[in-house]
Amino acid sequence: MSPQLLSAVLIGGILAGALDIGAAALINRTDPVTILRFIASGLIGPKALQGGPPAAVLGFVLQLAIGVVIAAIYGVASLWLPVLATMWVPAGVAYGVGVYVVMTYVVLPLSAAPKGARRDVAKIGKDLLAMIGFGLIVAYAVHLAAL
C-alpha cells in the first residue's frame, strides 16, 4: 500500500467514522454520547449504556477503528480493481450499501449490543443513506490517492 493510499484510508476512515456518529445521532434523535455508548455496548454489552465518559471514549475509539478498517478494505480492493478508484461515485454507493448490509445483518447481531426495536422503512432508509455517505467518503479519499 502506497503512502498516499495509506493516508487516504486513514483520513477517509476517520472522517467517515466521525461523521457517521453525527448522522446516527440525528437519525436516532439522540446525542452523540449516547451513540458512542451504544457502540461501546457492542464490545462490553448493555452496561456500556449506563457507563460514563470511559464508555463514550471506548465507543469513539471503536467507531474510528471500524471506519479505518472499512476504508482499508476498500483501499486494498482498489489495488486489484482500479475501477473502484476511477469510478468512485457508483463504487462508493455500492460499497455503502454493502457496508450497511454487513453491519446490520452480520456485525450487529453478533455483537454484545442490546437488540433494538423493530425498524421501520423510514429508519432503514435513513441508515442506508448514512452508509452510502460513508461509502462515498471512503471512495472519494481512495480516488484522490489514485490521482
N, CA, C and O atoms as a GROMACS GRO file, in nm:
protein
  588
    1MET      N    1   0.086  -0.117   0.000
    1MET     CA    2   0.000   0.000   0.000
    1MET      C    3   0.090   0.123   0.000
    1MET      O    4   0.179   0.137   0.084
    2SER      N    5   0.066   0.212  -0.094
    2SER     CA    6   0.147   0.333  -0.106
    2SER      C    7   0.118   0.429   0.010
    2SER      O    8   0.013   0.419   0.074
    3PRO      N    9   0.211   0.520   0.038
    3PRO     CA   10   0.185   0.619   0.143
    3PRO      C   11   0.059   0.703   0.115
    3PRO      O   12  -0.012   0.741   0.207
    4GLN      N   13   0.033   0.731  -0.013
    4GLN     CA   14  -0.086   0.809  -0.049
    4GLN      C   15  -0.213   0.731  -0.017
    4GLN      O   16  -0.309   0.787   0.036
    5LEU      N   17  -0.213   0.602  -0.049
    5LEU     CA   18  -0.331   0.520  -0.022
    5LEU      C   19  -0.348   0.500   0.129
    5LEU      O   20  -0.461   0.501   0.179
    6LEU      N   21  -0.240   0.481   0.200
    6LEU     CA   22  -0.248   0.467   0.345
    6LEU      C   23  -0.308   0.593   0.408
    6LEU      O   24  -0.393   0.585   0.496
    7SER      N   25  -0.262   0.709   0.362
    7SER     CA   26  -0.317   0.836   0.412
    7SER      C   27  -0.465   0.847   0.379
    7SER      O   28  -0.544   0.892   0.462
    8ALA      N   29  -0.503   0.808   0.258
    8ALA     CA   30  -0.643   0.813   0.216
    8ALA      C   31  -0.729   0.723   0.304
    8ALA      O   32  -0.840   0.761   0.343
    9VAL      N   33  -0.679   0.605   0.334
    9VAL     CA   34  -0.753   0.511   0.418
    9VAL      C   35  -0.771   0.569   0.558
    9VAL      O   36  -0.880   0.564   0.614
   10LEU      N   37  -0.664   0.623   0.614
   10LEU     CA   38  -0.673   0.680   0.749
   10LEU      C   39  -0.765   0.801   0.753
   10LEU      O   40  -0.853   0.811   0.839
   11ILE      N   41  -0.744   0.894   0.661
   11ILE     CA   42  -0.826   1.016   0.661
   11ILE      C   43  -0.971   0.984   0.626
   11ILE      O   44  -1.063   1.030   0.693
   12GLY      N   45  -0.990   0.907   0.521
   12GLY     CA   46  -1.127   0.871   0.480
   12GLY      C   47  -1.200   0.793   0.588
   12GLY      O   48  -1.317   0.820   0.615
   13GLY      N   49  -1.133   0.696   0.648
   13GLY     CA   50  -1.195   0.615   0.752
   13GLY      C   51  -1.229   0.694   0.877
   13GLY      O   52  -1.336   0.678   0.935
   14ILE      N   53  -1.137   0.781   0.918
   14ILE     CA   54  -1.162   0.863   1.038
   14ILE      C   55  -1.270   0.966   1.010
   14ILE      O   56  -1.359   0.987   1.094
   15LEU      N   57  -1.265   1.032   0.895
   15LEU     CA   58  -1.367   1.132   0.862
   15LEU      C   59  -1.505   1.068   0.849
   15LEU      O   60  -1.602   1.118   0.905
   16ALA      N   61  -1.513   0.957   0.775
   16ALA     CA   62  -1.642   0.891   0.758
   16ALA      C   63  -1.695   0.839   0.893
   16ALA      O   64  -1.814   0.849   0.921
   17GLY      N   65  -1.605   0.784   0.974
   17GLY     CA   66  -1.646   0.734   1.104
   17GLY      C   67  -1.697   0.844   1.195
   17GLY      O   68  -1.798   0.828   1.264
   18ALA      N   69  -1.628   0.956   1.195
   18ALA     CA   70  -1.670   1.069   1.280
   18ALA      C   71  -1.803   1.126   1.233
   18ALA      O   72  -1.890   1.154   1.315
   19LEU      N   73  -1.818   1.145   1.103
   19LEU     CA   74  -1.945   1.198   1.051
   19LEU      C   75  -2.060   1.101   1.074
   19LEU      O   76  -2.175   1.142   1.090
   20ASP      N   77  -2.030   0.972   1.074
   20ASP     CA   78  -2.132   0.871   1.098
   20ASP      C   79  -2.189   0.882   1.240
   20ASP      O   80  -2.306   0.851   1.262
   21ILE      N   81  -2.109   0.924   1.334
   21ILE     CA   82  -2.158   0.944   1.470
   21ILE      C   83  -2.267   1.052   1.470
   21ILE      O   84  -2.373   1.035   1.530
   22GLY      N   85  -2.239   1.162   1.401
   22GLY     CA   86  -2.339   1.270   1.391
   22GLY      C   87  -2.463   1.226   1.317
   22GLY      O   88  -2.575   1.258   1.357
   23ALA      N   89  -2.444   1.152   1.209
   23ALA     CA   90  -2.560   1.102   1.133
   23ALA      C   91  -2.645   1.010   1.220
   23ALA      O   92  -2.768   1.019   1.220
   24ALA      N   93  -2.580   0.921   1.295
   24ALA     CA   94  -2.655   0.829   1.382
   24ALA      C   95  -2.730   0.905   1.490
   24ALA      O   96  -2.843   0.868   1.525
   25ALA      N   97  -2.669   1.010   1.544
   25ALA     CA   98  -2.737   1.090   1.646
   25ALA      C   99  -2.861   1.158   1.587
   25ALA      O  100  -2.967   1.159   1.650
   26LEU      N  101  -2.849   1.212   1.467
   26LEU     CA  102  -2.964   1.276   1.403
   26LEU      C  103  -3.073   1.175   1.369
   26LEU      O  104  -3.191   1.199   1.395
   27ILE      N  105  -3.034   1.063   1.313
   27ILE     CA  106  -3.132   0.960   1.273
   27ILE      C  107  -3.207   0.908   1.395
   27ILE      O  108  -3.328   0.886   1.390
   28ASN      N  109  -3.135   0.887   1.503
   28ASN     CA  110  -3.195   0.830   1.624
   28ASN      C  111  -3.247   0.935   1.722
   28ASN      O  112  -3.295   0.902   1.830
   29ARG      N  113  -3.236   1.060   1.683
   29ARG     CA  114  -3.285   1.172   1.766
   29ARG      C  115  -3.231   1.164   1.909
   29ARG      O  116  -3.306   1.170   2.007
   30THR      N  117  -3.100   1.151   1.916
   30THR     CA  118  -3.034   1.146   2.046
   30THR      C  119  -2.901   1.220   2.036
   30THR      O  120  -2.868   1.275   1.932
   31ASP      N  121  -2.827   1.219   2.142
   31ASP     CA  122  -2.699   1.291   2.143
   31ASP      C  123  -2.585   1.197   2.103
   31ASP      O  124  -2.598   1.075   2.115
   32PRO      N  125  -2.473   1.254   2.057
   32PRO     CA  126  -2.361   1.169   2.015
   32PRO      C  127  -2.304   1.082   2.126
   32PRO      O  128  -2.255   0.972   2.099
   33VAL      N  129  -2.310   1.127   2.251
   33VAL     CA  130  -2.257   1.046   2.361
   33VAL      C  131  -2.337   0.916   2.375
   33VAL      O  132  -2.279   0.811   2.400
   34THR      N  133  -2.467   0.924   2.359
   34THR     CA  134  -2.550   0.803   2.364
   34THR      C  135  -2.512   0.708   2.250
   34THR      O  136  -2.506   0.587   2.270
   35ILE      N  137  -2.488   0.762   2.133
   35ILE     CA  138  -2.444   0.680   2.019
   35ILE      C  139  -2.312   0.612   2.052
   35ILE      O  140  -2.295   0.493   2.025
   36LEU      N  141  -2.218   0.687   2.108
   36LEU     CA  142  -2.087   0.631   2.142
   36LEU      C  143  -2.099   0.520   2.247
   36LEU      O  144  -2.029   0.419   2.239
   37ARG      N  145  -2.187   0.539   2.343
   37ARG     CA  146  -2.208   0.434   2.444
   37ARG      C  147  -2.269   0.309   2.381
   37ARG      O  148  -2.236   0.197   2.418
   38PHE      N  149  -2.360   0.330   2.285
   38PHE     CA  150  -2.418   0.215   2.215
   38PHE      C  151  -2.310   0.140   2.137
   38PHE      O  152  -2.308   0.017   2.136
   39ILE      N  153  -2.221   0.213   2.073
   39ILE     CA  154  -2.112   0.148   2.000
   39ILE      C  155  -2.027   0.066   2.097
   39ILE      O  156  -1.990  -0.047   2.067
   40ALA      N  157  -1.995   0.124   2.213
   40ALA     CA  158  -1.918   0.051   2.314
   40ALA      C  159  -1.991  -0.073   2.362
   40ALA      O  160  -1.929  -0.174   2.395
   41SER      N  161  -2.124  -0.067   2.365
   41SER     CA  162  -2.202  -0.184   2.410
   41SER      C  163  -2.185  -0.303   2.316
   41SER      O  164  -2.208  -0.417   2.356
   42GLY      N  165  -2.145  -0.277   2.193
   42GLY     CA  166  -2.118  -0.388   2.102
   42GLY      C  167  -2.003  -0.474   2.149
   42GLY      O  168  -1.996  -0.592   2.115
   43LEU      N  169  -1.913  -0.415   2.226
   43LEU     CA  170  -1.798  -0.489   2.279
   43LEU      C  171  -1.820  -0.534   2.423
   43LEU      O  172  -1.789  -0.648   2.458
   44ILE      N  173  -1.874  -0.445   2.507
   44ILE     CA  174  -1.882  -0.478   2.650
   44ILE      C  175  -2.025  -0.501   2.700
   44ILE      O  176  -2.045  -0.524   2.819
   45GLY      N  177  -2.121  -0.496   2.611
   45GLY     CA  178  -2.258  -0.527   2.649
   45GLY      C  179  -2.338  -0.408   2.698
   45GLY      O  180  -2.290  -0.295   2.697
   46PRO      N  181  -2.462  -0.434   2.741
   46PRO     CA  182  -2.555  -0.327   2.780
   46PRO      C  183  -2.507  -0.237   2.892
   46PRO      O  184  -2.554  -0.124   2.904
   47LYS      N  185  -2.414  -0.284   2.974
   47LYS     CA  186  -2.366  -0.199   3.084
   47LYS      C  187  -2.301  -0.070   3.031
   47LYS      O  188  -2.293   0.029   3.104
   48ALA      N  189  -2.256  -0.070   2.906
   48ALA     CA  190  -2.196   0.050   2.848
   48ALA      C  191  -2.298   0.163   2.836
   48ALA      O  192  -2.260   0.280   2.838
   49LEU      N  193  -2.425   0.128   2.823
   49LEU     CA  194  -2.529   0.231   2.806
   49LEU      C  195  -2.543   0.317   2.931
   49LEU      O  196  -2.587   0.432   2.921
   50GLN      N  197  -2.507   0.264   3.047
   50GLN     CA  198  -2.508   0.342   3.170
   50GLN      C  199  -2.369   0.390   3.207
   50GLN      O  200  -2.350   0.455   3.310
   51GLY      N  201  -2.272   0.358   3.122
   51GLY     CA  202  -2.134   0.396   3.150
   51GLY      C  203  -2.114   0.546   3.137
   51GLY      O  204  -2.193   0.614   3.071
   52GLY      N  205  -2.013   0.594   3.198
   52GLY     CA  206  -1.981   0.736   3.192
   52GLY      C  207  -1.889   0.766   3.075
   52GLY      O  208  -1.894   0.699   2.972
   53PRO      N  209  -1.805   0.866   3.093
   53PRO     CA  210  -1.711   0.905   2.986
   53PRO      C  211  -1.623   0.790   2.935
   53PRO      O  212  -1.597   0.786   2.815
   54PRO      N  213  -1.577   0.698   3.020
   54PRO     CA  214  -1.494   0.589   2.964
   54PRO      C  215  -1.568   0.507   2.858
   54PRO      O  216  -1.506   0.466   2.759
   55ALA      N  217  -1.697   0.483   2.876
   55ALA     CA  218  -1.774   0.408   2.777
   55ALA      C  219  -1.784   0.487   2.647
   55ALA      O  220  -1.773   0.430   2.538
   56ALA      N  221  -1.806   0.617   2.658
   56ALA     CA  222  -1.814   0.701   2.539
   56ALA      C  223  -1.680   0.707   2.466
   56ALA      O  224  -1.677   0.702   2.343
   57VAL      N  225  -1.572   0.716   2.539
   57VAL     CA  226  -1.439   0.717   2.477
   57VAL      C  227  -1.412   0.584   2.407
   57VAL      O  228  -1.361   0.582   2.295
   58LEU      N  229  -1.447   0.475   2.472
   58LEU     CA  230  -1.431   0.343   2.409
   58LEU      C  231  -1.512   0.337   2.279
   58LEU      O  232  -1.462   0.289   2.177
   59GLY      N  233  -1.636   0.385   2.283
   59GLY     CA  234  -1.719   0.387   2.162
   59GLY      C  235  -1.657   0.470   2.052
   59GLY      O  236  -1.663   0.432   1.935
   60PHE      N  237  -1.599   0.584   2.087
   60PHE     CA  238  -1.535   0.671   1.989
   60PHE      C  239  -1.415   0.601   1.923
   60PHE      O  240  -1.400   0.602   1.801
   61VAL      N  241  -1.332   0.540   2.006
   61VAL     CA  242  -1.214   0.469   1.954
   61VAL      C  243  -1.259   0.353   1.864
   61VAL      O  244  -1.203   0.332   1.757
   62LEU      N  245  -1.359   0.277   1.909
   62LEU     CA  246  -1.410   0.166   1.829
   62LEU      C  247  -1.466   0.216   1.695
   62LEU      O  248  -1.441   0.156   1.591
   63GLN      N  249  -1.542   0.325   1.699
   63GLN     CA  250  -1.603   0.379   1.576
   63GLN      C  251  -1.495   0.419   1.476
   63GLN      O  252  -1.505   0.386   1.357
   64LEU      N  253  -1.394   0.489   1.523
   64LEU     CA  254  -1.288   0.531   1.430
   64LEU      C  255  -1.209   0.410   1.379
   64LEU      O  256  -1.170   0.407   1.262
   65ALA      N  257  -1.184   0.312   1.465
   65ALA     CA  258  -1.112   0.192   1.422
   65ALA      C  259  -1.193   0.116   1.316
   65ALA      O  260  -1.138   0.071   1.216
   66ILE      N  261  -1.322   0.103   1.340
   66ILE     CA  262  -1.408   0.036   1.242
   66ILE      C  263  -1.408   0.113   1.110
   66ILE      O  264  -1.402   0.054   1.003
   67GLY      N  265  -1.414   0.246   1.119
   67GLY     CA  266  -1.411   0.329   0.999
   67GLY      C  267  -1.284   0.307   0.919
   67GLY      O  268  -1.288   0.297   0.796
   68VAL      N  269  -1.170   0.299   0.988
   68VAL     CA  270  -1.042   0.278   0.919
   68VAL      C  271  -1.037   0.138   0.858
   68VAL      O  272  -0.986   0.121   0.747
   69VAL      N  273  -1.089   0.038   0.928
   69VAL     CA  274  -1.090  -0.098   0.872
   69VAL      C  275  -1.177  -0.104   0.747
   69VAL      O  276  -1.139  -0.164   0.647
   70ILE      N  277  -1.295  -0.040   0.753
   70ILE     CA  278  -1.384  -0.038   0.637
   70ILE      C  279  -1.314   0.032   0.520
   70ILE      O  280  -1.323  -0.013   0.406
   71ALA      N  281  -1.247   0.143   0.548
   71ALA     CA  282  -1.174   0.215   0.443
   71ALA      C  283  -1.058   0.133   0.390
   71ALA      O  284  -1.030   0.134   0.270
   72ALA      N  285  -0.989   0.061   0.479
   72ALA     CA  286  -0.875  -0.022   0.436
   72ALA      C  287  -0.920  -0.133   0.341
   72ALA      O  288  -0.851  -0.165   0.244
   73ILE      N  289  -1.034  -0.192   0.370
   73ILE     CA  290  -1.087  -0.297   0.281
   73ILE      C  291  -1.110  -0.239   0.142
   73ILE      O  292  -1.073  -0.300   0.042
   74TYR      N  293  -1.171  -0.122   0.136
   74TYR     CA  294  -1.196  -0.058   0.006
   74TYR      C  295  -1.064  -0.022  -0.062
   74TYR      O  296  -1.046  -0.043  -0.182
   75GLY      N  297  -0.971   0.034   0.018
   75GLY     CA  298  -0.842   0.075  -0.039
   75GLY      C  299  -0.764  -0.041  -0.097
   75GLY      O  300  -0.710  -0.031  -0.207
   76VAL      N  301  -0.759  -0.152  -0.025
   76VAL     CA  302  -0.688  -0.270  -0.074
   76VAL      C  303  -0.760  -0.327  -0.197
   76VAL      O  304  -0.696  -0.368  -0.294
   77ALA      N  305  -0.892  -0.328  -0.191
   77ALA     CA  306  -0.968  -0.378  -0.307
   77ALA      C  307  -0.940  -0.293  -0.431
   77ALA      O  308  -0.939  -0.344  -0.543
   78SER      N  309  -0.917  -0.163  -0.411
   78SER     CA  310  -0.891  -0.076  -0.526
   78SER      C  311  -0.758  -0.106  -0.594
   78SER      O  312  -0.737  -0.070  -0.710
   79LEU      N  313  -0.668  -0.172  -0.523
   79LEU     CA  314  -0.541  -0.213  -0.584
   79LEU      C  315  -0.564  -0.324  -0.686
   79LEU      O  316  -0.493  -0.331  -0.787
   80TRP      N  317  -0.662  -0.410  -0.661
   80TRP     CA  318  -0.694  -0.520  -0.754
   80TRP      C  319  -0.800  -0.479  -0.855
   80TRP      O  320  -0.805  -0.531  -0.966
   81LEU      N  321  -0.884  -0.384  -0.816
   81LEU     CA  322  -0.991  -0.335  -0.904
   81LEU      C  323  -0.979  -0.183  -0.915
   81LEU      O  324  -1.049  -0.111  -0.843
   82PRO      N  325  -0.892  -0.133  -1.002
   82PRO     CA  326  -0.871   0.011  -1.012
   82PRO      C  327  -0.998   0.091  -1.044
   82PRO      O  328  -1.002   0.212  -1.022
   83VAL      N  329  -1.100   0.024  -1.096
   83VAL     CA  330  -1.226   0.091  -1.126
   83VAL      C  331  -1.288   0.148  -0.997
   83VAL      O  332  -1.365   0.244  -1.004
   84LEU      N  333  -1.255   0.092  -0.883
   84LEU     CA  334  -1.307   0.144  -0.756
   84LEU      C  335  -1.255   0.285  -0.729
   84LEU      O  336  -1.322   0.366  -0.665
   85ALA      N  337  -1.136   0.315  -0.780
   85ALA     CA  338  -1.080   0.450  -0.762
   85ALA      C  339  -1.124   0.543  -0.874
   85ALA      O  340  -1.146   0.662  -0.850
   86THR      N  341  -1.137   0.491  -0.995
   86THR     CA  342  -1.171   0.579  -1.106
   86THR      C  343  -1.321   0.609  -1.114
   86THR      O  344  -1.360   0.722  -1.143
   87MET      N  345  -1.402   0.510  -1.088
   87MET     CA  346  -1.549   0.528  -1.090
   87MET      C  347  -1.599   0.531  -0.946
   87MET      O  348  -1.682   0.449  -0.906
   88TRP      N  349  -1.547   0.626  -0.870
   88TRP     CA  350  -1.566   0.626  -0.726
   88TRP      C  351  -1.709   0.652  -0.682
   88TRP      O  352  -1.749   0.606  -0.574
   89VAL      N  353  -1.790   0.724  -0.761
   89VAL     CA  354  -1.927   0.752  -0.717
   89VAL      C  355  -2.013   0.625  -0.717
   89VAL      O  356  -2.067   0.590  -0.612
   90PRO      N  357  -2.027   0.555  -0.829
   90PRO     CA  358  -2.108   0.433  -0.823
   90PRO      C  359  -2.046   0.326  -0.732
   90PRO      O  360  -2.117   0.252  -0.665
   91ALA      N  361  -1.913   0.320  -0.732
   91ALA     CA  362  -1.847   0.222  -0.646
   91ALA      C  363  -1.869   0.256  -0.498
   91ALA      O  364  -1.890   0.166  -0.416
   92GLY      N  365  -1.864   0.383  -0.465
   92GLY     CA  366  -1.886   0.425  -0.327
   92GLY      C  367  -2.028   0.400  -0.281
   92GLY      O  368  -2.051   0.360  -0.167
   93VAL      N  369  -2.124   0.423  -0.370
   93VAL     CA  370  -2.265   0.394  -0.337
   93VAL      C  371  -2.282   0.244  -0.312
   93VAL      O  372  -2.342   0.203  -0.213
   94ALA      N  373  -2.229   0.164  -0.403
   94ALA     CA  374  -2.240   0.018  -0.388
   94ALA      C  375  -2.170  -0.029  -0.261
   94ALA      O  376  -2.221  -0.116  -0.190
   95TYR      N  377  -2.054   0.028  -0.232
   95TYR     CA  378  -1.981  -0.010  -0.112
   95TYR      C  379  -2.060   0.028   0.014
   95TYR      O  380  -2.067  -0.050   0.109
   96GLY      N  381  -2.118   0.146   0.013
   96GLY     CA  382  -2.201   0.188   0.126
   96GLY      C  383  -2.316   0.093   0.151
   96GLY      O  384  -2.346   0.060   0.265
   97VAL      N  385  -2.382   0.049   0.044
   97VAL     CA  386  -2.491  -0.049   0.058
   97VAL      C  387  -2.436  -0.178   0.116
   97VAL      O  388  -2.497  -0.238   0.205
   98GLY      N  389  -2.322  -0.221   0.067
   98GLY     CA  390  -2.260  -0.343   0.120
   98GLY      C  391  -2.224  -0.330   0.267
   98GLY      O  392  -2.245  -0.423   0.345
   99VAL      N  393  -2.169  -0.217   0.305
   99VAL     CA  394  -2.135  -0.193   0.446
   99VAL      C  395  -2.261  -0.196   0.531
   99VAL      O  396  -2.262  -0.255   0.639
  100TYR      N  397  -2.368  -0.134   0.482
  100TYR     CA  398  -2.496  -0.136   0.556
  100TYR      C  399  -2.542  -0.279   0.580
  100TYR      O  400  -2.579  -0.315   0.691
  101VAL      N  401  -2.539  -0.360   0.476
  101VAL     CA  402  -2.586  -0.499   0.487
  101VAL      C  403  -2.500  -0.577   0.587
  101VAL      O  404  -2.554  -0.646   0.674
  102VAL      N  405  -2.370  -0.565   0.576
  102VAL     CA  406  -2.281  -0.639   0.666
  102VAL      C  407  -2.296  -0.592   0.810
  102VAL      O  408  -2.305  -0.674   0.902
  103MET      N  409  -2.300  -0.461   0.831
  103MET     CA  410  -2.313  -0.409   0.968
  103MET      C  411  -2.448  -0.446   1.028
  103MET      O  412  -2.455  -0.484   1.145
  104THR      N  413  -2.555  -0.436   0.950
  104THR     CA  414  -2.690  -0.459   1.002
  104THR      C  415  -2.721  -0.606   1.024
  104THR      O  416  -2.784  -0.642   1.124
  105TYR      N  417  -2.677  -0.691   0.932
  105TYR     CA  418  -2.720  -0.830   0.936
  105TYR      C  419  -2.611  -0.929   0.980
  105TYR      O  420  -2.639  -1.048   0.996
  106VAL      N  421  -2.488  -0.880   0.999
  106VAL     CA  422  -2.381  -0.968   1.046
  106VAL      C  423  -2.319  -0.913   1.176
  106VAL      O  424  -2.323  -0.979   1.279
  107VAL      N  425  -2.263  -0.794   1.170
  107VAL     CA  426  -2.188  -0.739   1.283
  107VAL      C  427  -2.278  -0.713   1.404
  107VAL      O  428  -2.252  -0.763   1.514
  108LEU      N  429  -2.385  -0.636   1.385
  108LEU     CA  430  -2.472  -0.604   1.499
  108LEU      C  431  -2.532  -0.728   1.565
  108LEU      O  432  -2.530  -0.737   1.688
  109PRO      N  433  -2.586  -0.823   1.489
  109PRO     CA  434  -2.641  -0.942   1.555
  109PRO      C  435  -2.536  -1.024   1.632
  109PRO      O  436  -2.570  -1.089   1.730
  110LEU      N  437  -2.411  -1.020   1.588
  110LEU     CA  438  -2.306  -1.095   1.655
  110LEU      C  439  -2.243  -1.019   1.772
  110LEU      O  440  -2.167  -1.076   1.849
  111SER      N  441  -2.275  -0.891   1.784
  111SER     CA  442  -2.216  -0.808   1.889
  111SER      C  443  -2.289  -0.828   2.020
  111SER      O  444  -2.393  -0.895   2.026
  112ALA      N  445  -2.234  -0.770   2.126
  112ALA     CA  446  -2.296  -0.776   2.258
  112ALA      C  447  -2.395  -0.662   2.280
  112ALA      O  448  -2.453  -0.649   2.388
  113ALA      N  449  -2.417  -0.579   2.178
  113ALA     CA  450  -2.509  -0.466   2.191
  113ALA      C  451  -2.651  -0.516   2.213
  113ALA      O  452  -2.690  -0.620   2.160
  114PRO      N  453  -2.729  -0.441   2.293
  114PRO     CA  454  -2.869  -0.483   2.311
  114PRO      C  455  -2.944  -0.479   2.180
  114PRO      O  456  -2.920  -0.391   2.096
  115LYS      N  457  -3.033  -0.571   2.162
  115LYS     CA  458  -3.111  -0.576   2.038
  115LYS      C  459  -3.215  -0.466   2.041
  115LYS      O  460  -3.287  -0.451   2.139
  116GLY      N  461  -3.222  -0.390   1.934
  116GLY     CA  462  -3.313  -0.276   1.926
  116GLY      C  463  -3.455  -0.315   1.890
  116GLY      O  464  -3.485  -0.431   1.864
  117ALA      N  465  -3.538  -0.215   1.889
  117ALA     CA  466  -3.679  -0.235   1.850
  117ALA      C  467  -3.684  -0.261   1.699
  117ALA      O  468  -3.586  -0.239   1.627
  118ARG      N  469  -3.797  -0.309   1.655
  118ARG     CA  470  -3.819  -0.333   1.512
  118ARG      C  471  -3.798  -0.202   1.436
  118ARG      O  472  -3.840  -0.096   1.480
  119ARG      N  473  -3.733  -0.212   1.322
  119ARG     CA  474  -3.701  -0.094   1.242
  119ARG      C  475  -3.805  -0.076   1.132
  119ARG      O  476  -3.844  -0.172   1.065
  120ASP      N  477  -3.850   0.049   1.115
  120ASP     CA  478  -3.947   0.076   1.009
  120ASP      C  479  -3.873   0.117   0.881
  120ASP      O  480  -3.752   0.134   0.881
  121VAL      N  481  -3.949   0.131   0.776
  121VAL     CA  482  -3.891   0.161   0.645
  121VAL      C  483  -3.815   0.294   0.646
  121VAL      O  484  -3.708   0.304   0.586
  122ALA      N  485  -3.869   0.394   0.715
  122ALA     CA  486  -3.803   0.525   0.720
  122ALA      C  487  -3.667   0.513   0.789
  122ALA      O  488  -3.569   0.572   0.743
  123LYS      N  489  -3.659   0.439   0.898
  123LYS     CA  490  -3.533   0.422   0.971
  123LYS      C  491  -3.433   0.346   0.886
  123LYS      O  492  -3.315   0.381   0.882
  124ILE      N  493  -3.478   0.242   0.820
  124ILE     CA  494  -3.390   0.165   0.732
  124ILE      C  495  -3.336   0.256   0.622
  124ILE      O  496  -3.216   0.253   0.592
  125GLY      N  497  -3.422   0.337   0.562
  125GLY     CA  498  -3.380   0.428   0.456
  125GLY      C  499  -3.277   0.528   0.503
  125GLY      O  500  -3.179   0.555   0.434
  126LYS      N  501  -3.299   0.585   0.622
  126LYS     CA  502  -3.204   0.682   0.677
  126LYS      C  503  -3.069   0.617   0.707
  126LYS      O  504  -2.964   0.672   0.675
  127ASP      N  505  -3.073   0.498   0.768
  127ASP     CA  506  -2.948   0.427   0.796
  127ASP      C  507  -2.874   0.392   0.668
  127ASP      O  508  -2.752   0.402   0.661
  128LEU      N  509  -2.949   0.350   0.568
  128LEU     CA  510  -2.888   0.316   0.439
  128LEU      C  511  -2.824   0.438   0.375
  128LEU      O  512  -2.713   0.430   0.322
  129LEU      N  513  -2.893   0.551   0.379
  129LEU     CA  514  -2.835   0.674   0.324
  129LEU      C  515  -2.707   0.714   0.398
  129LEU      O  516  -2.611   0.759   0.336
  130ALA      N  517  -2.707   0.698   0.529
  130ALA     CA  518  -2.588   0.730   0.607
  130ALA      C  519  -2.470   0.642   0.564
  130ALA      O  520  -2.358   0.691   0.553
  131MET      N  521  -2.496   0.514   0.540
  131MET     CA  522  -2.388   0.424   0.499
  131MET      C  523  -2.344   0.451   0.355
  131MET      O  524  -2.228   0.432   0.321
  132ILE      N  525  -2.436   0.496   0.271
  132ILE     CA  526  -2.396   0.537   0.136
  132ILE      C  527  -2.305   0.658   0.145
  132ILE      O  528  -2.205   0.665   0.073
  133GLY      N  529  -2.337   0.752   0.231
  133GLY     CA  530  -2.248   0.866   0.254
  133GLY      C  531  -2.111   0.820   0.302
  133GLY      O  532  -2.009   0.871   0.257
  134PHE      N  533  -2.109   0.724   0.393
  134PHE     CA  534  -1.985   0.667   0.443
  134PHE      C  535  -1.904   0.610   0.326
  134PHE      O  536  -1.785   0.637   0.313
  135GLY      N  537  -1.970   0.530   0.242
  135GLY     CA  538  -1.903   0.468   0.128
  135GLY      C  539  -1.849   0.571   0.030
  135GLY      O  540  -1.741   0.553  -0.025
  136LEU      N  541  -1.925   0.678   0.009
  136LEU     CA  542  -1.879   0.784  -0.082
  136LEU      C  543  -1.757   0.857  -0.029
  136LEU      O  544  -1.666   0.890  -0.105
  137ILE      N  545  -1.753   0.882   0.101
  137ILE     CA  546  -1.636   0.948   0.160
  137ILE      C  547  -1.512   0.862   0.143
  137ILE      O  548  -1.407   0.911   0.103
  138VAL      N  549  -1.524   0.736   0.173
  138VAL     CA  550  -1.412   0.643   0.160
  138VAL      C  551  -1.368   0.632   0.014
  138VAL      O  552  -1.249   0.639  -0.016
  139ALA      N  553  -1.464   0.616  -0.075
  139ALA     CA  554  -1.431   0.603  -0.218
  139ALA      C  555  -1.365   0.728  -0.272
  139ALA      O  556  -1.271   0.719  -0.352
  140TYR      N  557  -1.411   0.845  -0.229
  140TYR     CA  558  -1.351   0.970  -0.276
  140TYR      C  559  -1.207   0.984  -0.225
  140TYR      O  560  -1.119   1.028  -0.299
  141ALA      N  561  -1.183   0.947  -0.101
  141ALA     CA  562  -1.048   0.953  -0.046
  141ALA      C  563  -0.954   0.863  -0.126
  141ALA      O  564  -0.841   0.901  -0.158
  142VAL      N  565  -1.001   0.742  -0.158
  142VAL     CA  566  -0.920   0.649  -0.236
  142VAL      C  567  -0.900   0.702  -0.378
  142VAL      O  568  -0.792   0.688  -0.435
  143HIS      N  569  -1.003   0.763  -0.434
  143HIS     CA  570  -0.992   0.825  -0.567
  143HIS      C  571  -0.883   0.932  -0.568
  143HIS      O  572  -0.800   0.936  -0.660
  144LEU      N  573  -0.883   1.018  -0.467
  144LEU     CA  574  -0.782   1.123  -0.460
  144LEU      C  575  -0.641   1.065  -0.449
  144LEU      O  576  -0.546   1.120  -0.505
  145ALA      N  577  -0.627   0.956  -0.377
  145ALA     CA  578  -0.496   0.893  -0.362
  145ALA      C  579  -0.446   0.834  -0.493
  145ALA      O  580  -0.325   0.823  -0.515
  146ALA      N  581  -0.539   0.797  -0.580
  146ALA     CA  582  -0.502   0.735  -0.707
  146ALA      C  583  -0.463   0.837  -0.814
  146ALA      O  584  -0.408   0.799  -0.917
  147LEU      N  585  -0.491   0.965  -0.791
  147LEU     CA  586  -0.461   1.068  -0.892
  147LEU      C  587  -0.312   1.090  -0.907
  147LEU      O  588  -0.270   1.173  -0.987
   0.00000   0.00000   0.00000
